[in-house]
Amino acid sequence: MFDTHAHIGLVTEDPIEQLIVVQEARKEYVDYIISICNNLQDFFQVYENLKTASHVFHAVGVSPSEVANLPRGWEEKIEEGAGFPRIAAIGEIGLDYYRKFGNKNSQIELFIRQLEIAERLGLPVVIHNREAGRDVLEILKEKLPSRGGVLHCYSEGWAYAEEALKLNLFISFAGNVTYRNARNLHETAKNMPLDRMLVETESPFMVPSAYRGKRNKPAYLRETVEFIAELRGEELDYVADTLFQNALRFFQITP
């Protein structure tokens, strides 16, 4: 399996424990992980902590939560980080209208500038969308990089997915797809083409229902994969392998 979105630095701040977290995941057949950080300071720190973990790849970028706290020279820092080994994407980037991070215009500007960086560097993007679906989609129609993107921790419905899938986008499901009342996610996961789907933990958040009350971690990914296979009425091995191959293809990783 391939956990395409894990905030290892938020699961634990301790460098040794971060290594333990990713090693535990391998014991649960999670062969690859994409490490995500919301800001550049955390990216450089977590990257250094996990430098020896060859099965962990990284995304570098600035999330909308940081729009009011952009460090000086942030664009150059993204390009510096993107030059490191095992950098697989720019992210997570996007829009979040649920919380008041700066204002909409500043979020949109930050999003577009990072989409342009991704195009310049030839990398795909990991996209955050919280209550900003229409603006996210309209911007991507104009600015989605050639390598495409993934709508991570998908939270919209099937009609939105149908529109998004007309673009060079993948859709990624986290542990919240296993929740009984997540009917919009169930409909989307059941109906969308499997070859455009990814899975993630979004750890330490969005823990699958079987682990409610615990902090999420990459080792818990299997629960989400099993749920999607059952929901679609397809064999677990087939679904797991297809999702794994999708992730390798999207991030251009050769095993």
C-alpha positions, 0 to 999 in steps of 0.5 A: 500500500501507499499512504499518499498524505501523512503529516509525520511531523504532527504525529510526533515531533520527536525525530526518533519516534518519527522514524519508528512511525514510518518503520511501523507502517512498513510492517503493515505493508505500507511500502511508501509514504508521502510526508506532508508539511504545512509550512517550510520550517517544518518541511526542512526539519522533517525532511532532515529527520527522515533523511535515512527513510528511503521509502518516505517521499516528500511534498514541499509547499505552503498551505493556506493556513500559513498565508498570513505568515509567509517567510521572506523568500518563500518561493526560493525556499520551495525551489530549494526544497524541491531540489532535494532527493525524493521530492514528489510534489508541491503541496499541500496547497489550495484554499480553506474558507472554513477558517479565516486564514488571511483573506480569500484574495491572499489565499488565491494568490498564494495558491496560483503562485505555487501552481505556477512553481509546480509547472516550472519545476515539472511536479504534480500538486497536492491540493487542499480544499475546505469549503472552497470547492468552486474557486479551487476548481475554477483556478485548476481549470486555468492553472493546473500544472502539466503533471496534474494534481490530487484532491487530497482528503476528498470531501465533496460529492459525486457531482463535483468529482465528475467535474474534477475528473475531466481535468488531469486530477486524481481523488484521494480518500482518507479514513473519513470515507469509512464513517457511516454517515459519509454518504457523499464520499461513499457515492464518489468512491463507489462510482469513480474510476478506480484508476483515478483514485488514491488513498491516504491517512491524513495522519494524525487526523481522519482516523478510520472508524475502527481506530476512533479515539486514537491518533491516526498514523500510516500503519492504519491505512489498511482499514481504508483500503478494505472499506473501499474494496468492500464498498465497490464490491471488488477483491481486496488484492485487486483494489490494493494493487491498483491503488498502489500502482496509481500512486507510483504512476502519479508521483512517478516513483519507480520501486 
